[in-house]
Structures are given as C-alpha cells and as structure tokens.
Amino acid sequence: MGHGTADLNTTDPLLNSVSSSSTNLVVNFGGGVERSITDAIRVHGDLRYFFGGDLVSDYWRFGIGVSFNVGHPR
C-alpha cells in the first residue's frame, strides 16, 4: 500500500474540493541477481519499478547488498 498527500494552497473553490490525499495499492515489478562469493558470503542487486495511482508517486528503486551466512553448518 502507498499513501501520498499534496498541499493545496488556493482560494479556488473548485480546487479546494479536490482530495489532497490518496491511499492506493502500489504494484512493483523488477528483478535482480545474487552471486556467491564464498560459502558464507553473497552479494545481490535488484532494480524495481513501483507504480500506484493519483498522488502516490511512481518511482524506480535500485538496491545492492551483502548477505552473510551466520552459523554456517559444517
């Protein structure tokens, strides 16, 4: 779910009747890759696009990270 708001500073009665907030379902699609460096360390990256409606902004998100396997079984 995503929520967005906008400040409407106007004296126009038509614009004052417009809702200044919106909560909508936000959908995302994308993909990523993960690569093992060792048995206990992995790196990963992904790129996603999020889109919603009205006041919920559409945006791209890029993420990278490192995962450590703590308590690695022998």
PQR file of N, CA, C, O and H, with PARSE charges and radii, in Angstrom:
ATOM      1  N   MET A   1       0.846  -1.177   0.000 -0.4000 1.5000
ATOM      2  CA  MET A   1       0.000   0.000   0.000 -0.0000 2.0000
ATOM      3  C   MET A   1       0.889   1.237   0.000  0.5500 1.7000
ATOM      4  O   MET A   1       1.978   1.227   0.574 -0.5500 1.4000
ATOM      5  N   GLY A   2       0.432   2.273  -0.629 -0.4000 1.5000
ATOM      6  CA  GLY A   2       1.152   3.534  -0.663 -0.0000 2.0000
ATOM      7  C   GLY A   2       0.219   4.675  -0.337  0.5500 1.7000
ATOM      8  O   GLY A   2      -0.963   4.639  -0.678 -0.5500 1.4000
ATOM      9  H   GLY A   2      -0.453   2.281  -1.095  0.4000 1.0000
ATOM     10  N   HIS A   3       0.746   5.687   0.321 -0.4000 1.5000
ATOM     11  CA  HIS A   3      -0.067   6.858   0.677 -0.0000 2.0000
ATOM     12  C   HIS A   3       0.675   8.108   0.252  0.5500 1.7000
ATOM     13  O   HIS A   3       1.880   8.231   0.469 -0.5500 1.4000
ATOM     14  H   HIS A   3       1.707   5.716   0.598  0.4000 1.0000
ATOM     15  N   GLY A   4      -0.048   9.030  -0.351 -0.4000 1.5000
ATOM     16  CA  GLY A   4       0.544  10.290  -0.770 -0.0000 2.0000
ATOM     17  C   GLY A   4      -0.371  11.445  -0.420  0.5500 1.7000
ATOM     18  O   GLY A   4      -1.591  11.282  -0.382 -0.5500 1.4000
ATOM     19  H   GLY A   4      -1.027   8.930  -0.527  0.4000 1.0000
ATOM     20  N   THR A   5       0.203  12.612  -0.164 -0.4000 1.5000
ATOM     21  CA  THR A   5      -0.573  13.818   0.117 -0.0000 2.0000
ATOM     22  C   THR A   5       0.020  14.980  -0.663  0.5500 1.7000
ATOM     23  O   THR A   5       1.177  14.952  -1.081 -0.5500 1.4000
ATOM     24  H   THR A   5       1.194  12.745  -0.195  0.4000 1.0000
ATOM     25  N   ALA A   6      -0.804  15.997  -0.845 -0.4000 1.5000
ATOM     26  CA  ALA A   6      -0.350  17.217  -1.518 -0.0000 2.0000
ATOM     27  C   ALA A   6      -0.921  18.414  -0.772  0.5500 1.7000
ATOM     28  O   ALA A   6      -2.059  18.370  -0.305 -0.5500 1.4000
ATOM     29  H   ALA A   6      -1.744  16.020  -0.505  0.4000 1.0000
ATOM     30  N   ASP A   7      -0.149  19.471  -0.659 -0.4000 1.5000
ATOM     31  CA  ASP A   7      -0.614  20.718  -0.052 -0.0000 2.0000
ATOM     32  C   ASP A   7      -1.276  21.558  -1.134  0.5500 1.7000
ATOM     33  O   ASP A   7      -0.666  21.868  -2.158 -0.5500 1.4000
ATOM     34  H   ASP A   7       0.776  19.507  -1.039  0.4000 1.0000
ATOM     35  N   LEU A   8      -2.536  21.924  -0.893 -0.4000 1.5000
ATOM     36  CA  LEU A   8      -3.262  22.766  -1.844 -0.0000 2.0000
ATOM     37  C   LEU A   8      -3.510  24.115  -1.183  0.5500 1.7000
ATOM     38  O   LEU A   8      -4.414  24.248  -0.357 -0.5500 1.4000
ATOM     39  H   LEU A   8      -3.031  21.672  -0.061  0.4000 1.0000
ATOM     40  N   ASN A   9      -2.720  25.104  -1.539 -0.4000 1.5000
ATOM     41  CA  ASN A   9      -2.893  26.462  -1.025 -0.0000 2.0000
ATOM     42  C   ASN A   9      -3.536  27.301  -2.113  0.5500 1.7000
ATOM     43  O   ASN A   9      -2.847  27.895  -2.943 -0.5500 1.4000
ATOM     44  H   ASN A   9      -1.986  24.996  -2.209  0.4000 1.0000
ATOM     45  N   THR A  10      -4.866  27.347  -2.104 -0.4000 1.5000
ATOM     46  CA  THR A  10      -5.578  28.072  -3.145 -0.0000 2.0000
ATOM     47  C   THR A  10      -6.892  28.619  -2.588  0.5500 1.7000
ATOM     48  O   THR A  10      -7.422  28.116  -1.597 -0.5500 1.4000
ATOM     49  H   THR A  10      -5.426  26.864  -1.430  0.4000 1.0000
ATOM     50  N   THR A  11      -7.396  29.644  -3.235 -0.4000 1.5000
ATOM     51  CA  THR A  11      -8.705  30.186  -2.870 -0.0000 2.0000
ATOM     52  C   THR A  11      -9.767  29.746  -3.869  0.5500 1.7000
ATOM     53  O   THR A  11     -10.939  30.096  -3.729 -0.5500 1.4000
ATOM     54  H   THR A  11      -6.965  30.053  -4.040  0.4000 1.0000
ATOM     55  N   ASP A  12      -9.364  28.985  -4.868 -0.4000 1.5000
ATOM     56  CA  ASP A  12     -10.300  28.492  -5.892 -0.0000 2.0000
ATOM     57  C   ASP A  12     -11.183  27.415  -5.277  0.5500 1.7000
ATOM     58  O   ASP A  12     -10.654  26.387  -4.853 -0.5500 1.4000
ATOM     59  H   ASP A  12      -8.413  28.700  -4.982  0.4000 1.0000
ATOM     60  N   PRO A  13     -12.501  27.594  -5.206 -0.5600 1.5000
ATOM     61  CA  PRO A  13     -13.394  26.599  -4.586  0.2800 2.0000
ATOM     62  C   PRO A  13     -13.379  25.251  -5.306  0.5500 1.7000
ATOM     63  O   PRO A  13     -13.590  24.211  -4.681 -0.5500 1.4000
ATOM     64  N   LEU A  14     -13.132  25.265  -6.606 -0.4000 1.5000
ATOM     65  CA  LEU A  14     -13.080  24.007  -7.349 -0.0000 2.0000
ATOM     66  C   LEU A  14     -11.885  23.170  -6.902  0.5500 1.7000
ATOM     67  O   LEU A  14     -12.018  21.964  -6.691 -0.5500 1.4000
ATOM     68  H   LEU A  14     -12.960  26.109  -7.114  0.4000 1.0000
ATOM     69  N   LEU A  15     -10.715  23.800  -6.757 -0.4000 1.5000
ATOM     70  CA  LEU A  15      -9.535  23.070  -6.324 -0.0000 2.0000
ATOM     71  C   LEU A  15      -9.622  22.652  -4.864  0.5500 1.7000
ATOM     72  O   LEU A  15      -9.055  21.626  -4.486 -0.5500 1.4000
ATOM     73  H   LEU A  15     -10.607  24.779  -6.929  0.4000 1.0000
ATOM     74  N   ASN A  16     -10.318  23.423  -4.037 -0.4000 1.5000
ATOM     75  CA  ASN A  16     -10.473  23.050  -2.629 -0.0000 2.0000
ATOM     76  C   ASN A  16     -11.333  21.809  -2.458  0.5500 1.7000
ATOM     77  O   ASN A  16     -11.266  21.154  -1.418 -0.5500 1.4000
ATOM     78  H   ASN A  16     -10.778  24.256  -4.344  0.4000 1.0000
ATOM     79  N   SER A  17     -12.142  21.471  -3.464 -0.4000 1.5000
ATOM     80  CA  SER A  17     -12.984  20.282  -3.382 -0.0000 2.0000
ATOM     81  C   SER A  17     -12.239  19.011  -3.794  0.5500 1.7000
ATOM     82  O   SER A  17     -12.755  17.906  -3.624 -0.5500 1.4000
ATOM     83  H   SER A  17     -12.196  22.003  -4.309  0.4000 1.0000
ATOM     84  N   VAL A  18     -11.026  19.165  -4.336 -0.4000 1.5000
ATOM     85  CA  VAL A  18     -10.223  18.022  -4.764 -0.0000 2.0000
ATOM     86  C   VAL A  18      -9.561  17.396  -3.537  0.5500 1.7000
ATOM     87  O   VAL A  18      -9.040  18.107  -2.678 -0.5500 1.4000
ATOM     88  H   VAL A  18     -10.607  20.063  -4.475  0.4000 1.0000
ATOM     89  N   SER A  19      -9.583  16.072  -3.458 -0.4000 1.5000
ATOM     90  CA  SER A  19      -8.938  15.378  -2.338 -0.0000 2.0000
ATOM     91  C   SER A  19      -7.433  15.610  -2.389  0.5500 1.7000
ATOM     92  O   SER A  19      -6.810  15.518  -3.447 -0.5500 1.4000
ATOM     93  H   SER A  19     -10.006  15.494  -4.156  0.4000 1.0000
ATOM     94  N   SER A  20      -6.857  15.914  -1.216 -0.4000 1.5000
ATOM     95  CA  SER A  20      -5.417  16.177  -1.176 -0.0000 2.0000
ATOM     96  C   SER A  20      -4.625  14.995  -0.645  0.5500 1.7000
ATOM     97  O   SER A  20      -3.428  15.120  -0.386 -0.5500 1.4000
ATOM     98  H   SER A  20      -7.363  15.989  -0.357  0.4000 1.0000
ATOM     99  N   SER A  21      -5.279  13.843  -0.478 -0.4000 1.5000
ATOM    100  CA  SER A  21      -4.544  12.645  -0.063 -0.0000 2.0000
ATOM    101  C   SER A  21      -5.120  11.429  -0.769  0.5500 1.7000
ATOM    102  O   SER A  21      -6.273  11.422  -1.200 -0.5500 1.4000
ATOM    103  H   SER A  21      -6.251  13.742  -0.688  0.4000 1.0000
ATOM    104  N   SER A  22      -4.296  10.413  -0.874 -0.4000 1.5000
ATOM    105  CA  SER A  22      -4.695   9.201  -1.582 -0.0000 2.0000
ATOM    106  C   SER A  22      -3.941   8.002  -1.008  0.5500 1.7000
ATOM    107  O   SER A  22      -2.738   8.076  -0.756 -0.5500 1.4000
ATOM    108  H   SER A  22      -3.360  10.418  -0.523  0.4000 1.0000
ATOM    109  N   THR A  23      -4.652   6.914  -0.808 -0.4000 1.5000
ATOM    110  CA  THR A  23      -4.036   5.647  -0.427 -0.0000 2.0000
ATOM    111  C   THR A  23      -4.435   4.626  -1.478  0.5500 1.7000
ATOM    112  O   THR A  23      -5.624   4.401  -1.703 -0.5500 1.4000
ATOM    113  H   THR A  23      -5.629   6.854  -1.013  0.4000 1.0000
ATOM    114  N   ASN A  24      -3.461   4.011  -2.119 -0.4000 1.5000
ATOM    115  CA  ASN A  24      -3.721   3.066  -3.199 -0.0000 2.0000
ATOM    116  C   ASN A  24      -2.805   1.869  -3.092  0.5500 1.7000
ATOM    117  O   ASN A  24      -1.789   1.883  -2.397 -0.5500 1.4000
ATOM    118  H   ASN A  24      -2.495   4.194  -1.936  0.4000 1.0000
ATOM    119  N   LEU A  25      -3.202   0.839  -3.801 -0.4000 1.5000
ATOM    120  CA  LEU A  25      -2.344  -0.319  -3.954 -0.0000 2.0000
ATOM    121  C   LEU A  25      -1.178   0.078  -4.847  0.5500 1.7000
ATOM    122  O   LEU A  25      -1.385   0.646  -5.919 -0.5500 1.4000
ATOM    123  H   LEU A  25      -4.027   0.828  -4.366  0.4000 1.0000
ATOM    124  N   VAL A  26       0.043  -0.215  -4.417 -0.4000 1.5000
ATOM    125  CA  VAL A  26       1.227   0.070  -5.210 -0.0000 2.0000
ATOM    126  C   VAL A  26       1.768  -1.255  -5.717  0.5500 1.7000
ATOM    127  O   VAL A  26       1.976  -2.189  -4.942 -0.5500 1.4000
ATOM    128  H   VAL A  26       0.210  -0.677  -3.546  0.4000 1.0000
ATOM    129  N   VAL A  27       1.994  -1.334  -7.019 -0.4000 1.5000
ATOM    130  CA  VAL A  27       2.482  -2.553  -7.648 -0.0000 2.0000
ATOM    131  C   VAL A  27       3.928  -2.320  -8.061  0.5500 1.7000
ATOM    132  O   VAL A  27       4.293  -1.224  -8.487 -0.5500 1.4000
ATOM    133  H   VAL A  27       1.825  -0.576  -7.649  0.4000 1.0000
ATOM    134  N   ASN A  28       4.743  -3.353  -7.933 -0.4000 1.5000
ATOM    135  CA  ASN A  28       6.122  -3.210  -8.388 -0.0000 2.0000
ATOM    136  C   ASN A  28       6.510  -4.404  -9.231  0.5500 1.7000
ATOM    137  O   ASN A  28       6.012  -5.512  -9.035 -0.5500 1.4000
ATOM    138  H   ASN A  28       4.447  -4.243  -7.587  0.4000 1.0000
ATOM    139  N   PHE A  29       7.395  -4.166 -10.161 -0.4000 1.5000
ATOM    140  CA  PHE A  29       7.988  -5.253 -10.934 -0.0000 2.0000
ATOM    141  C   PHE A  29       9.462  -4.965 -11.116  0.5500 1.7000
ATOM    142  O   PHE A  29       9.895  -3.813 -11.078 -0.5500 1.4000
ATOM    143  H   PHE A  29       7.800  -3.265 -10.321  0.4000 1.0000
ATOM    144  N   GLY A  30      10.205  -5.998 -11.309 -0.4000 1.5000
ATOM    145  CA  GLY A  30      11.640  -5.842 -11.485 -0.0000 2.0000
ATOM    146  C   GLY A  30      12.324  -7.180 -11.342  0.5500 1.7000
ATOM    147  O   GLY A  30      11.701  -8.237 -11.452 -0.5500 1.4000
ATOM    148  H   GLY A  30       9.853  -6.933 -11.340  0.4000 1.0000
ATOM    149  N   GLY A  31      13.583  -7.114 -11.101 -0.4000 1.5000
ATOM    150  CA  GLY A  31      14.338  -8.338 -10.952 -0.0000 2.0000
ATOM    151  C   GLY A  31      15.706  -8.047 -10.383  0.5500 1.7000
ATOM    152  O   GLY A  31      16.100  -6.895 -10.200 -0.5500 1.4000
ATOM    153  H   GLY A  31      14.088  -6.255 -11.011  0.4000 1.0000
ATOM    154  N   GLY A  32      16.415  -9.118 -10.109 -0.4000 1.5000
ATOM    155  CA  GLY A  32      17.734  -8.943  -9.546 -0.0000 2.0000
ATOM    156  C   GLY A  32      18.600 -10.172  -9.729  0.5500 1.7000
ATOM    157  O   GLY A  32      18.175 -11.186 -10.283 -0.5500 1.4000
ATOM    158  H   GLY A  32      16.094 -10.053 -10.258  0.4000 1.0000
ATOM    159  N   VAL A  33      19.808 -10.051  -9.255 -0.4000 1.5000
ATOM    160  CA  VAL A  33      20.766 -11.151  -9.320 -0.0000 2.0000
ATOM    161  C   VAL A  33      21.436 -11.315  -7.957  0.5500 1.7000
ATOM    162  O   VAL A  33      21.551 -10.368  -7.178 -0.5500 1.4000
ATOM    163  H   VAL A  33      20.153  -9.227  -8.806  0.4000 1.0000
ATOM    164  N   GLU A  34      21.866 -12.531  -7.700 -0.4000 1.5000
ATOM    165  CA  GLU A  34      22.613 -12.825  -6.482 -0.0000 2.0000
ATOM    166  C   GLU A  34      23.779 -13.719  -6.858  0.5500 1.7000
ATOM    167  O   GLU A  34      23.633 -14.635  -7.667 -0.5500 1.4000
ATOM    168  H   GLU A  34      21.772 -13.299  -8.333  0.4000 1.0000
ATOM    169  N   ARG A  35      24.929 -13.452  -6.273 -0.4000 1.5000
ATOM    170  CA  ARG A  35      26.147 -14.196  -6.611 -0.0000 2.0000
ATOM    171  C   ARG A  35      26.872 -14.560  -5.327  0.5500 1.7000
ATOM    172  O   ARG A  35      27.101 -13.705  -4.472 -0.5500 1.4000
ATOM    173  H   ARG A  35      25.047 -12.707  -5.616  0.4000 1.0000
ATOM    174  N   SER A  36      27.235 -15.839  -5.194 -0.4000 1.5000
ATOM    175  CA  SER A  36      28.019 -16.295  -4.046 -0.0000 2.0000
ATOM    176  C   SER A  36      29.482 -15.947  -4.248  0.5500 1.7000
ATOM    177  O   SER A  36      30.063 -16.241  -5.293 -0.5500 1.4000
ATOM    178  H   SER A  36      27.049 -16.534  -5.889  0.4000 1.0000
ATOM    179  N   ILE A  37      30.072 -15.319  -3.240 -0.4000 1.5000
ATOM    180  CA  ILE A  37      31.500 -15.021  -3.246 -0.0000 2.0000
ATOM    181  C   ILE A  37      32.243 -16.184  -2.588  0.5500 1.7000
ATOM    182  O   ILE A  37      33.249 -16.670  -3.104 -0.5500 1.4000
ATOM    183  H   ILE A  37      29.599 -15.080  -2.391  0.4000 1.0000
ATOM    184  N   THR A  38      31.728 -16.616  -1.444 -0.4000 1.5000
ATOM    185  CA  THR A  38      32.216 -17.807  -0.739 -0.0000 2.0000
ATOM    186  C   THR A  38      30.980 -18.568  -0.273  0.5500 1.7000
ATOM    187  O   THR A  38      29.857 -18.164  -0.575 -0.5500 1.4000
ATOM    188  H   THR A  38      30.910 -16.221  -1.024  0.4000 1.0000
ATOM    189  N   ASP A  39      31.175 -19.680   0.469 -0.4000 1.5000
ATOM    190  CA  ASP A  39      30.031 -20.423   1.001 -0.0000 2.0000
ATOM    191  C   ASP A  39      29.213 -19.577   1.986  0.5500 1.7000
ATOM    192  O   ASP A  39      28.025 -19.835   2.180 -0.5500 1.4000
ATOM    193  H   ASP A  39      32.088 -20.008   0.714  0.4000 1.0000
ATOM    194  N   ALA A  40      29.831 -18.583   2.601 -0.4000 1.5000
ATOM    195  CA  ALA A  40      29.159 -17.805   3.645 -0.0000 2.0000
ATOM    196  C   ALA A  40      28.847 -16.358   3.247  0.5500 1.7000
ATOM    197  O   ALA A  40      28.207 -15.644   4.019 -0.5500 1.4000
ATOM    198  H   ALA A  40      30.796 -18.374   2.444  0.4000 1.0000
ATOM    199  N   ILE A  41      29.279 -15.909   2.067 -0.4000 1.5000
ATOM    200  CA  ILE A  41      29.066 -14.514   1.667 -0.0000 2.0000
ATOM    201  C   ILE A  41      28.461 -14.462   0.266  0.5500 1.7000
ATOM    202  O   ILE A  41      28.938 -15.110  -0.665 -0.5500 1.4000
ATOM    203  H   ILE A  41      29.798 -16.489   1.439  0.4000 1.0000
ATOM    204  N   ARG A  42      27.397 -13.670   0.148 -0.4000 1.5000
ATOM    205  CA  ARG A  42      26.733 -13.467  -1.139 -0.0000 2.0000
ATOM    206  C   ARG A  42      26.505 -11.972  -1.361  0.5500 1.7000
ATOM    207  O   ARG A  42      26.273 -11.230  -0.407 -0.5500 1.4000
ATOM    208  H   ARG A  42      27.009 -13.143   0.905  0.4000 1.0000
ATOM    209  N   VAL A  43      26.571 -11.535  -2.602 -0.4000 1.5000
ATOM    210  CA  VAL A  43      26.220 -10.166  -2.970 -0.0000 2.0000
ATOM    211  C   VAL A  43      24.990 -10.218  -3.876  0.5500 1.7000
ATOM    212  O   VAL A  43      24.785 -11.177  -4.620 -0.5500 1.4000
ATOM    213  H   VAL A  43      26.760 -12.138  -3.377  0.4000 1.0000
ATOM    214  N   HIS A  44      24.188  -9.175  -3.794 -0.4000 1.5000
ATOM    215  CA  HIS A  44      22.970  -9.161  -4.604 -0.0000 2.0000
ATOM    216  C   HIS A  44      22.614  -7.740  -4.994  0.5500 1.7000
ATOM    217  O   HIS A  44      22.992  -6.782  -4.319 -0.5500 1.4000
ATOM    218  H   HIS A  44      24.355  -8.396  -3.190  0.4000 1.0000
ATOM    219  N   GLY A  45      21.895  -7.618  -6.073 -0.4000 1.5000
ATOM    220  CA  GLY A  45      21.412  -6.338  -6.552 -0.0000 2.0000
ATOM    221  C   GLY A  45      20.083  -6.519  -7.253  0.5500 1.7000
ATOM    222  O   GLY A  45      19.825  -7.562  -7.852 -0.5500 1.4000
ATOM    223  H   GLY A  45      21.588  -8.396  -6.621  0.4000 1.0000
ATOM    224  N   ASP A  46      19.233  -5.492  -7.176 -0.4000 1.5000
ATOM    225  CA  ASP A  46      17.964  -5.570  -7.887 -0.0000 2.0000
ATOM    226  C   ASP A  46      17.517  -4.180  -8.319  0.5500 1.7000
ATOM    227  O   ASP A  46      17.916  -3.169  -7.740 -0.5500 1.4000
ATOM    228  H   ASP A  46      19.443  -4.644  -6.689  0.4000 1.0000
ATOM    229  N   LEU A  47      16.685  -4.156  -9.344 -0.4000 1.5000
ATOM    230  CA  LEU A  47      16.105  -2.933  -9.873 -0.0000 2.0000
ATOM    231  C   LEU A  47      14.602  -3.152  -9.961  0.5500 1.7000
ATOM    232  O   LEU A  47      14.149  -4.125 -10.564 -0.5500 1.4000
ATOM    233  H   LEU A  47      16.361  -4.977  -9.815  0.4000 1.0000
ATOM    234  N   ARG A  48      13.823  -2.249  -9.361 -0.4000 1.5000
ATOM    235  CA  ARG A  48      12.366  -2.376  -9.330 -0.0000 2.0000
ATOM    236  C   ARG A  48      11.705  -1.062  -9.712  0.5500 1.7000
ATOM    237  O   ARG A  48      12.232   0.020  -9.457 -0.5500 1.4000
ATOM    238  H   ARG A  48      14.191  -1.459  -8.871  0.4000 1.0000
ATOM    239  N   TYR A  49      10.532  -1.186 -10.334 -0.4000 1.5000
ATOM    240  CA  TYR A  49       9.708  -0.019 -10.660 -0.0000 2.0000
ATOM    241  C   TYR A  49       8.414  -0.128  -9.872  0.5500 1.7000
ATOM    242  O   TYR A  49       7.723  -1.144  -9.954 -0.5500 1.4000
ATOM    243  H   TYR A  49      10.103  -2.066 -10.541  0.4000 1.0000
ATOM    244  N   PHE A  50       8.079   0.906  -9.109 -0.4000 1.5000
ATOM    245  CA  PHE A  50       6.855   0.940  -8.309 -0.0000 2.0000
ATOM    246  C   PHE A  50       5.884   1.925  -8.958  0.5500 1.7000
ATOM    247  O   PHE A  50       6.272   3.026  -9.346 -0.5500 1.4000
ATOM    248  H   PHE A  50       8.641   1.731  -9.043  0.4000 1.0000
ATOM    249  N   PHE A  51       4.623   1.520  -9.070 -0.4000 1.5000
ATOM    250  CA  PHE A  51       3.625   2.451  -9.588 -0.0000 2.0000
ATOM    251  C   PHE A  51       2.319   2.270  -8.841  0.5500 1.7000
ATOM    252  O   PHE A  51       1.921   1.158  -8.495 -0.5500 1.4000
ATOM    253  H   PHE A  51       4.308   0.625  -8.755  0.4000 1.0000
ATOM    254  N   GLY A  52       1.667   3.389  -8.603 -0.4000 1.5000
ATOM    255  CA  GLY A  52       0.393   3.420  -7.879 -0.0000 2.0000
ATOM    256  C   GLY A  52      -0.593   4.264  -8.647  0.5500 1.7000
ATOM    257  O   GLY A  52      -0.712   4.126  -9.864 -0.5500 1.4000
ATOM    258  H   GLY A  52       1.990   4.292  -8.885  0.4000 1.0000
ATOM    259  N   GLY A  53      -1.291   5.123  -7.969 -0.4000 1.5000
ATOM    260  CA  GLY A  53      -2.290   5.963  -8.623 -0.0000 2.0000
ATOM    261  C   GLY A  53      -2.172   7.393  -8.152  0.5500 1.7000
ATOM    262  O   GLY A  53      -1.201   7.766  -7.494 -0.5500 1.4000
ATOM    263  H   GLY A  53      -1.195   5.235  -6.980  0.4000 1.0000
ATOM    264  N   ASP A  54      -3.160   8.186  -8.491 -0.4000 1.5000
ATOM    265  CA  ASP A  54      -3.335   9.598  -8.159 -0.0000 2.0000
ATOM    266  C   ASP A  54      -2.117  10.277  -7.524  0.5500 1.7000
ATOM    267  O   ASP A  54      -1.253  10.773  -8.246 -0.5500 1.4000
ATOM    268  H   ASP A  54      -3.949   7.883  -9.026  0.4000 1.0000
ATOM    269  N   LEU A  55      -2.032  10.310  -6.201 -0.4000 1.5000
ATOM    270  CA  LEU A  55      -0.982  11.050  -5.509 -0.0000 2.0000
ATOM    271  C   LEU A  55       0.178  10.183  -5.050  0.5500 1.7000
ATOM    272  O   LEU A  55       1.125  10.687  -4.446 -0.5500 1.4000
ATOM    273  H   LEU A  55      -2.735   9.907  -5.614  0.4000 1.0000
ATOM    274  N   VAL A  56       0.116   8.895  -5.327 -0.4000 1.5000
ATOM    275  CA  VAL A  56       1.227   8.010  -4.958 -0.0000 2.0000
ATOM    276  C   VAL A  56       2.206   8.014  -6.128  0.5500 1.7000
ATOM    277  O   VAL A  56       1.886   7.543  -7.220 -0.5500 1.4000
ATOM    278  H   VAL A  56      -0.653   8.486  -5.817  0.4000 1.0000
ATOM    279  N   SER A  57       3.376   8.540  -5.893 -0.4000 1.5000
ATOM    280  CA  SER A  57       4.357   8.715  -6.976 -0.0000 2.0000
ATOM    281  C   SER A  57       4.855   7.387  -7.534  0.5500 1.7000
ATOM    282  O   SER A  57       4.991   6.405  -6.804 -0.5500 1.4000
ATOM    283  H   SER A  57       3.636   8.923  -5.006  0.4000 1.0000
ATOM    284  N   ASP A  58       5.123   7.372  -8.828 -0.4000 1.5000
ATOM    285  CA  ASP A  58       5.791   6.242  -9.466 -0.0000 2.0000
ATOM    286  C   ASP A  58       7.291   6.469  -9.326  0.5500 1.7000
ATOM    287  O   ASP A  58       7.760   7.602  -9.434 -0.5500 1.4000
ATOM    288  H   ASP A  58       5.012   8.170  -9.421  0.4000 1.0000
ATOM    289  N   TYR A  59       8.036   5.413  -9.088 -0.4000 1.5000
ATOM    290  CA  TYR A  59       9.481   5.587  -8.925 -0.0000 2.0000
ATOM    291  C   TYR A  59      10.226   4.294  -9.179  0.5500 1.7000
ATOM    292  O   TYR A  59       9.657   3.204  -9.129 -0.5500 1.4000
ATOM    293  H   TYR A  59       7.655   4.492  -9.000  0.4000 1.0000
ATOM    294  N   TRP A  60      11.522   4.440  -9.456 -0.4000 1.5000
ATOM    295  CA  TRP A  60      12.455   3.328  -9.610 -0.0000 2.0000
ATOM    296  C   TRP A  60      13.227   3.170  -8.307  0.5500 1.7000
ATOM    297  O   TRP A  60      13.488   4.153  -7.615 -0.5500 1.4000
ATOM    298  H   TRP A  60      11.985   5.326  -9.497  0.4000 1.0000
ATOM    299  N   ARG A  61      13.592   1.934  -7.972 -0.4000 1.5000
ATOM    300  CA  ARG A  61      14.445   1.692  -6.812 -0.0000 2.0000
ATOM    301  C   ARG A  61      15.528   0.699  -7.197  0.5500 1.7000
ATOM    302  O   ARG A  61      15.242  -0.360  -7.754 -0.5500 1.4000
ATOM    303  H   ARG A  61      13.380   1.135  -8.535  0.4000 1.0000
ATOM    304  N   PHE A  62      16.781   1.049  -6.894 -0.4000 1.5000
ATOM    305  CA  PHE A  62      17.917   0.173  -7.128 -0.0000 2.0000
ATOM    306  C   PHE A  62      18.492  -0.179  -5.768  0.5500 1.7000
ATOM    307  O   PHE A  62      18.729   0.698  -4.938 -0.5500 1.4000
ATOM    308  H   PHE A  62      17.013   1.909  -6.441  0.4000 1.0000
ATOM    309  N   GLY A  63      18.718  -1.472  -5.543 -0.4000 1.5000
ATOM    310  CA  GLY A  63      19.272  -1.902  -4.264 -0.0000 2.0000
ATOM    311  C   GLY A  63      20.441  -2.850  -4.459  0.5500 1.7000
ATOM    312  O   GLY A  63      20.456  -3.660  -5.386 -0.5500 1.4000
ATOM    313  H   GLY A  63      18.526  -2.185  -6.217  0.4000 1.0000
ATOM    314  N   ILE A  64      21.410  -2.736  -3.580 -0.4000 1.5000
ATOM    315  CA  ILE A  64      22.529  -3.669  -3.557 -0.0000 2.0000
ATOM    316  C   ILE A  64      22.750  -4.084  -2.114  0.5500 1.7000
ATOM    317  O   ILE A  64      22.400  -3.351  -1.189 -0.5500 1.4000
ATOM    318  H   ILE A  64      21.398  -2.077  -2.827  0.4000 1.0000
ATOM    319  N   GLY A  65      23.324  -5.246  -1.925 -0.4000 1.5000
ATOM    320  CA  GLY A  65      23.568  -5.693  -0.569 -0.0000 2.0000
ATOM    321  C   GLY A  65      24.529  -6.853  -0.501  0.5500 1.7000
ATOM    322  O   GLY A  65      24.895  -7.454  -1.511 -0.5500 1.4000
ATOM    323  H   GLY A  65      23.609  -5.842  -2.676  0.4000 1.0000
ATOM    324  N   VAL A  66      24.922  -7.147   0.712 -0.4000 1.5000
ATOM    325  CA  VAL A  66      25.807  -8.267   1.003 -0.0000 2.0000
ATOM    326  C   VAL A  66      25.122  -9.106   2.072  0.5500 1.7000
ATOM    327  O   VAL A  66      24.629  -8.565   3.062 -0.5500 1.4000
ATOM    328  H   VAL A  66      24.625  -6.659   1.532  0.4000 1.0000
ATOM    329  N   SER A  67      25.087 -10.411   1.882 -0.4000 1.5000
ATOM    330  CA  SER A  67      24.499 -11.335   2.859 -0.0000 2.0000
ATOM    331  C   SER A  67      25.588 -12.222   3.438  0.5500 1.7000
ATOM    332  O   SER A  67      26.447 -12.735   2.721 -0.5500 1.4000
ATOM    333  H   SER A  67      25.488 -10.850   1.078  0.4000 1.0000
ATOM    334  N   PHE A  68      25.530 -12.389   4.752 -0.4000 1.5000
ATOM    335  CA  PHE A  68      26.474 -13.251   5.452 -0.0000 2.0000
ATOM    336  C   PHE A  68      25.709 -14.417   6.048  0.5500 1.7000
ATOM    337  O   PHE A  68      24.679 -14.220   6.692 -0.5500 1.4000
ATOM    338  H   PHE A  68      24.832 -11.972   5.335  0.4000 1.0000
ATOM    339  N   ASN A  69      26.196 -15.614   5.842 -0.4000 1.5000
ATOM    340  CA  ASN A  69      25.571 -16.811   6.403 -0.0000 2.0000
ATOM    341  C   ASN A  69      26.181 -17.045   7.796  0.5500 1.7000
ATOM    342  O   ASN A  69      27.284 -17.577   7.923 -0.5500 1.4000
ATOM    343  H   ASN A  69      27.033 -15.774   5.319  0.4000 1.0000
ATOM    344  N   VAL A  70      25.443 -16.637   8.826 -0.4000 1.5000
ATOM    345  CA  VAL A  70      25.913 -16.789  10.204 -0.0000 2.0000
ATOM    346  C   VAL A  70      25.482 -18.174  10.693  0.5500 1.7000
ATOM    347  O   VAL A  70      24.347 -18.594  10.470 -0.5500 1.4000
ATOM    348  H   VAL A  70      24.548 -16.204   8.723  0.4000 1.0000
ATOM    349  N   GLY A  71      26.384 -18.862  11.347 -0.4000 1.5000
ATOM    350  CA  GLY A  71      26.073 -20.224  11.812 -0.0000 2.0000
ATOM    351  C   GLY A  71      26.079 -21.229  10.698  0.5500 1.7000
ATOM    352  O   GLY A  71      25.276 -22.163  10.684 -0.5500 1.4000
ATOM    353  H   GLY A  71      27.306 -18.521  11.528  0.4000 1.0000
ATOM    354  N   HIS A  72      26.972 -21.045   9.771 -0.4000 1.5000
ATOM    355  CA  HIS A  72      27.101 -21.928   8.604 -0.0000 2.0000
ATOM    356  C   HIS A  72      27.336 -23.378   9.053  0.5500 1.7000
ATOM    357  O   HIS A  72      28.304 -23.650   9.764 -0.5500 1.4000
ATOM    358  H   HIS A  72      27.624 -20.287   9.781  0.4000 1.0000
ATOM    359  N   PRO A  73      26.459 -24.315   8.645 -0.5600 1.5000
ATOM    360  CA  PRO A  73      26.651 -25.728   9.023  0.2800 2.0000
ATOM    361  C   PRO A  73      27.897 -26.318   8.355  0.5500 1.7000
ATOM    362  O   PRO A  73      28.257 -25.951   7.236 -0.5500 1.4000
ATOM    363  N   ARG A  74      28.519 -27.205   9.045 -0.4000 1.5000
ATOM    364  CA  ARG A  74      29.730 -27.835   8.519 -0.0000 2.0000
ATOM    365  C   ARG A  74      29.401 -29.131   7.849  0.5500 1.7000
ATOM    366  O   ARG A  74      30.295 -29.809   7.343 -0.5500 1.4000
ATOM    367  H   ARG A  74      28.227 -27.503   9.954  0.4000 1.0000
TER
END
